[in-house]
């Protein structure tokens, strides 16, 4: 199986660094508003590009990666072996809907949703994640752009059916999106 970077998929300009710098701006925003980050959940890791960046920040103490692809999980386990052994990274090879309920409510500082991009999956990930976040924690994700209408629709549904408004939504250059839990 050949895996391709998804940070530059489906139609981003591969000569642009915005897909990396935008994500770094999101991380910087979160760290500047809440540090340390004791527990960060990443839903969907694929090749571990985002996870690699996250694990480079000492303010982020532990990352929980939820990835449904067994092949990707094997790659990630090798790639992050030292971080796993140091208890800074845990990899769950399963669907987010099965793993998220196992986390205690009000125990997670950040959830980054970048798994299945269809409307129902993103909506479900948002619904399952919000109670897991501490007050002041961050609900965020990737691909809030016209190439992924399911992401836009699920995020907008969350806005229209919660105590959040469009002004609470922060967007970044890489199409990452963010809310801070009230």
N, C-alpha and C positions, 0 to 999 in steps of 0.2 A: 504494500500500500504506500502510495506517495502522498505525503501531506504537504500542503502549501500554506504559506503565511495567510492568515485571514485578516490581519491588520490592514492589508492592502487589497482586500477583496470586498465587493465585486468590481468596483470601477474607480477606485481612487488612483490618483497620480502617484505612481511608485517612486517618482523622483522627489516627492515632497516629504518633508520630515514631520508634517503636522500630525500624522497618525501616532507618532511617538511623543512629540512635544505636547500635544493636546492631552494625552493620558498623563504625562508628567505634571501638567498644570492642575489636573484633577487631583492627583496625589498630593501635590503641594498645597492646594486649597484645603484638603481634608486635614493634613498634618498641621497646617497653620491654625486651624479652628479646633482641633482636638488631638492632643498628643499626650501620652502614647496611644497607639491603636493596638489594643490587646488582642483582638480577634477580628480578622477580616475574612469574609467569605467571598470567594470568586466562583460564580456559577458559569461553567464553560471555560476551559483553559486551552484546549486544542494543543498547540505546540509549547505552551507555557511562556509565550512572549510577554504577556502582561504580568504573569507571576514572577518572571525573572526580574522585571523592574521593581515590583512590589517587595521582593525579598532583598533588594539592595538598600532598602531604607531601614535604618536601625530603630526608627520610631514605630515601625510596624512589627509587633512582637510575634504574631502567629497568623499564618494564612491557612485557611481551610479551602481546598480546591475540590469542587464537585464537578466531575467530568464523566459523561456516560460512555465514552469510547474506551474500550479496554486497551486498544492499541495506544491511544494517547496516554492513558494512565501508566502503561509500562514505560513509555518514553519519559514521562514526567518523574516517575519513581527513580529512574537512573539519573536524570538531570539534576534532581533536587535531593539526592541521597544524603548529602551532608546536612542539609536543612531539616530533613525528616529525622535524622539521627539526633539532631540538636533540639528537637521538639518545636521547631519553628514553622513546620509545614506538615499538613495532614492531607492526604489525597483520598477521596471517596469515589470509587468507581460505581456510580449508580445515577439514577435520575434525581434531580433536585427535589422533586415532590416527595421522594422517599427519605431524603437526608435532612432537609430543612426542619421537619417536625422534631427531629432528635435534639436540636439545639434548644436550650432554655430560653424562655421569653426574657427580654431585656438583658441579653448577655453578649450581644455582638455590636461592635463599633461601626462596622461598614459591611454592606453587601453590594457586590458589583455583579450585575446580571449581564451575561454575554453568552448565554447558552443557545437554546433553540429560539429563533427570532420570530416565530409565528405569534399571532395575537394571543391565543389562548395560553400558550406556554409563558410568555412574558407577563401576562396578567396574573397567572397563577404564581409565578416566582415573586412578583411584587406582593401579592396578598399573603403568601407564606412567609415572606421576609420581614414585613413591617413590624410584626409583634416581636420578632427576635432582636430588633435593634434597641439599644439604650436610648433614652431621651437625649437628643443632641447628636445621635448617631447618623450615619449617612446611608441612604438608599440611592444607588446609582447603577448605571449600566452603560452599554455601548450601542452604537448604531441608531441613534435618533436622527434618521435622515430618510429621504424619499426612497432610497433603495430598499428600506426595510419598513414598509407601512405598518406591519404588525407591531413593531416596537413603538412607533409614534402613537398608534391607536391605543395600545395598552397603557402607555404613560399618560396620555390624555384622558383615558377612562378613569385612571387613578385620581387625576386632578379633579375631574367632575364628580367623583363619588367619595370625596374625602374632605377634610378640612384644609386642604392645600389649594393653592391657586397657581395660575400660570406664572405669576411673579415669584413663586417659590422655586420654580424650575430653573436650574443653572445649566447652561449648555457650554460645551468645550469644543475646541477646533477639530478634534478627532471624532466628533459626533457622540461623545460621552455626555451623559445627562446625570443630574444630581438633585436630590432633595435632602434636607436636613430634618430629621424626625422631631416633631414638636412635642 
